Amino acid sequence: MTVEYSGKGDPARSLALLWRTSERASRKGKPELNVDRIARAAIAVADAEGLQALSMRRVAEKLGVGTMSLYTYVPGKPELLDVMLDTVYGETARPDEVEGGWRTRLEQIARENWALYLRHPWLLQVAASRPVLGPNVTAKYDYELRAIDGIGLSDVEMDAVLTLVTGFVHGTARGAVEAAQAESQTGMSDEQWWAAHAPFLSRIADTSRFPTAARVGEAAGQALGGAYSAEHAFEFGLQRVLDGIQALVDDRDRDA
């Protein structure tokens, strides 16, 4: 899997692009271009063809313009990637009021992030340990922190709780995307894969040697309809993550 890194571009140019502080207008007689249109075309390419297909040339083809015309607005691919990230992070819903307490608010945030990864699987190929310092990313972080502000956690704990939730979503979303792409990448559906392996498994399976694996594997397979369910992993895991945060909040309440 191709891995890209956010924040590789020139800092001054990236920040100017992200905050649109020096955007150039389209020239007369040329197709109307701007940073937003270029970013949307790049996102469409990545959504349809994967991050490995993304290039300035491919985006220009998508827009029906010459490659060099893009450089009037975007210095290069690293800066474009940062703008793409900031753009899609602006898609998450941020309702002013969410029925319920902090747990309900965190669950809503987790589901929004889950849906974002499923809409844009290429996000999982971007290492974002160096965050994109754009307006949408900043607004998203601020909104998500406010979901747990005032519940007794320190500022450092608030940041850690949010990292825990979004990190969990990232991991389970990766499993969901990999499972969804398995058939197209291998040319074999899950049913076909199991059918091909079943005759051999029946010969070598030894339930007396691996009794726990045999029992649990059979129960899980029947319940989930297969060896793995990304949706079940997300739903089950999210509640356990929230249970852990609940224990931390309760502990802080007792200390107060």
For each residue, the residues with C-beta under 8 A, 3 or more apart:
1: 125
2: 50 51 52 125
3: 125 126 127
4: 8 51 81 125 126 127
5: 8 126 127 130
6: 81 82 85 126 127 128 130 131 132
7: 14 82 130 131 132
8: 4 5 78 81
9: 13 14 75 76 78 79 81 82
10: 13 14 75 78 79
11: 14 15
12: 15 16
13: 9 10 16 17 75 79
14: 7 9 10 11 17 18 78 79 82
15: 11 12 18 19 21 133
16: 12 13 19 20 21 22
17: 13 14 20 23 35 74 75 79 82 83
18: 14 15 82 83 86 132 133 134 135
19: 15 16 134 135
20: 16 17 23 35
21: 15 16
22: 16
23: 17 20 34 35 73
24: 72 73
25: 34
26: 30 31 32 33 34
27: 30 72
28:
29:
30: 26 27 33 65 69
31: 26 63 64 65 69
32: 26 37
33: 26 30 37 38 63 65 69 70 72 73
34: 23 25 26 37 38 73
35: 17 20 23 38 39 73 74 83
36: 39 40 87
37: 32 33 34 40 41 63
38: 33 34 35 41 42 59 63 70 73 74 80 83
39: 35 36 42 43 80 83 84 87
40: 36 37 43 44 87
41: 37 38 44 45 59 62 63
42: 38 39 45 46 54 59 62 80 83 84
43: 39 40 46 47 84 87 88 120
44: 40 41 47 48 62
45: 41 42 48 49 53 54 58 59 62
46: 42 43 49 50 51 53 54 84 120 122
47: 43 44 119 120 121 122
48: 44 45
49: 45 46 52 53 54 58
50: 2 46 53 54 121 122 125
51: 2 4 46 54 122 125 126
52: 2 49
53: 45 46 49 50 58
54: 42 45 46 49 50 51 58 59 77 81 122
55: 58 59 77
56: 59 60 67 70 71 74 76 77 80
57: 60 61 67
58: 45 49 53 54 55 61 62
59: 38 41 42 45 54 55 56 62 63 70 80
60: 56 57 63 65 66 67 69 70
61: 57 58 64
62: 41 42 44 45 58 59
63: 31 33 37 38 41 59 60 70
64: 31 61
65: 30 31 33 60 69 70
66: 60 69
67: 56 57 60 70 71
68: 71
69: 30 31 33 60 65 66 72
70: 33 38 56 59 60 63 65 67 73 74
71: 56 67 68 74 75 76
72: 24 27 33 69
73: 23 24 33 34 35 38 70
74: 17 35 38 56 70 71 79 80 83
75: 9 10 13 17 71 79
76: 9 56 71 79 80
77: 54 55 56 80 81
78: 8 9 10 14 81 82
79: 9 10 13 14 17 74 75 76 82 83
80: 38 39 42 56 59 74 76 77 83 84
81: 4 6 8 9 54 77 78 84 85 126
82: 6 7 9 14 17 18 78 79 85 86 132 134
83: 17 18 35 38 39 42 74 79 80 86 87 134
84: 39 42 43 46 80 81 87 88
85: 6 81 82 88 89 123 126 128 132 134 137
86: 18 82 83 89 90 132 134 135 136 137
87: 36 39 40 43 83 84 90 91 136
88: 43 84 85 91 116 119 120 123
89: 85 86 92 116 132 134 136 137 140
90: 86 87 135 136 139 140
91: 87 88 116 119
92: 89 109 112 113 116 140
93: 108 112
94: 139 140 143
95: 98 108
96:
97:
98: 95 104 105 108 147
99: 104
100: 103 104 105
101: 104 105
102: 105 106 147 148 151 249
103: 100 106 107 242 245 246
104: 98 99 100 101 107 108
105: 98 100 101 102 108 109 147 148
106: 102 103 109 110 147 148 161 165 242 245
107: 103 104 110 111 238 242
108: 93 95 98 104 105 111 112 147
109: 92 105 106 112 113 144 147 165 166
110: 106 107 113 114 165 166 168 169 238
111: 107 108 114 115
112: 92 93 108 109 115 116
113: 92 109 110 116 117 166 169 170 173
114: 110 111 117 118 169 172 173 234
115: 111 112 118 119
116: 88 89 91 92 112 113 119 120 123
117: 113 114 120 121 123 124 169 170 173 174 176 177
118: 114 115 121 173 176 177
119: 47 88 91 115 116
120: 43 46 47 88 116 117 123
121: 47 50 117 118 124 125 177 181
122: 46 47 50 51 54 125 126
123: 85 88 116 117 120 126
124: 117 121 170 173 174 177
125: 1 2 3 4 50 51 121 122
126: 3 4 5 6 51 81 85 122 123
127: 3 4 5 6
128: 6 85 131 132
129:
130: 5 6 7
131: 6 7 128 137
132: 6 7 18 82 85 86 89 128 137
133: 15 18 137 138
134: 18 19 82 83 85 86 89 137 138
135: 18 19 86 90 138 139
136: 86 87 89 90 139 140
137: 85 86 89 131 132 133 134 140 141
138: 133 134 135 141 142
139: 90 94 135 136 142 143
140: 89 90 92 94 136 137 143 144
141: 137 138 144 145 162
142: 138 139 145 146
143: 94 139 140 146 147
144: 109 140 141 147 162 166
145: 141 142 148 149 158 159 162
146: 142 143 149
147: 98 102 105 106 108 109 143 144
148: 102 105 106 145 151 153 158 161 162
149: 145 146 158
150:
151: 102 148 249 252
152: 249 252 253 256
153: 148 157 158 161 248 249 252
154: 157 158
155: 158 159
156: 159 160
157: 153 154 160 161 248
158: 145 148 149 153 154 155 161 162
159: 145 155 156 162 163
160: 156 157 163 164
161: 106 148 153 157 158 164 165 245 248
162: 141 144 145 148 158 159 165 166
163: 159 160 166 167
164: 160 161 167 168 241 244 245
165: 106 109 110 161 162 168 169 241 245
166: 109 110 113 144 162 163 169 170
167: 163 164 170 171
168: 110 164 165 171 172 237 238 241
169: 110 113 114 117 165 166 172 173 234 238
170: 113 117 124 166 167 173 174
171: 167 168 174 175
172: 114 168 169 175 176 230 233 234 237
173: 113 114 117 118 124 169 170 176 177 230 234
174: 117 124 170 171 177 178
175: 171 172 178 179 228 230 233
176: 117 118 172 173 179 180 230 231 234
177: 117 118 121 124 173 174 180 181
178: 174 175 181 182
179: 175 176 182 228 230
180: 176 177 230
181: 121 177 178 184 185
182: 178 179 185 186 190
183: 186 187 188 189 190
184: 181 187
185: 181 182
186: 182 183 193
187: 183 184
188: 183 192 193 196
189: 183 192 193
190: 182 183 193 194 226 227
191: 194 195
192: 188 189 195 196
193: 186 188 189 190 196 197
194: 190 191 197 198 226
195: 191 192 198
196: 188 192 193
197: 193 194 200 201
198: 194 195 201 202
199: 202 203
200: 197 203 204
201: 197 198 204 205
202: 198 199 205
203: 199 200
204: 200 201
205: 201 202 214
206: 209 210
207: 210 211 214
208: 211
209: 206
210: 206 207 213 214
211: 207 208 214 215
212: 215 216
213: 210 216 217
214: 205 207 210 211 217 218
215: 211 212 218 219
216: 212 213 219 220
217: 213 214 220 221 227
218: 214 215 221 222
219: 215 216 222 223
220: 216 217 223 224 227
221: 217 218 224 225 226 227
222: 218 219 225
223: 219 220
224: 220 221 227 228 229 232
225: 221 222 229
226: 190 194 221 229
227: 190 217 220 221 224
228: 175 179 224 233
229: 224 225 226 232 233
230: 172 173 175 176 179 180 233 234
231: 176 234 235
232: 224 229 235 236
233: 172 175 228 229 230 236 237
234: 114 169 172 173 176 230 231 237 238
235: 231 232 238 239
236: 232 233 239 240
237: 168 172 233 234 240 241
238: 107 110 168 169 234 235 241 242
239: 235 236 242 243
240: 236 237 243 244
241: 164 165 168 237 238 244 245
242: 103 106 107 238 239 245 246
243: 239 240 246 247
244: 164 240 241 247 248
245: 103 106 161 164 165 241 242 248 249
246: 103 242 243 249 250
247: 243 244 250 251
248: 153 157 161 244 245 251 252
249: 102 151 152 153 245 246 252 253
250: 246 247 253 254
251: 247 248 254 255
252: 151 152 153 248 249 255 256
253: 152 249 250 256
254: 250 251
255: 251 252
256: 152 252 253
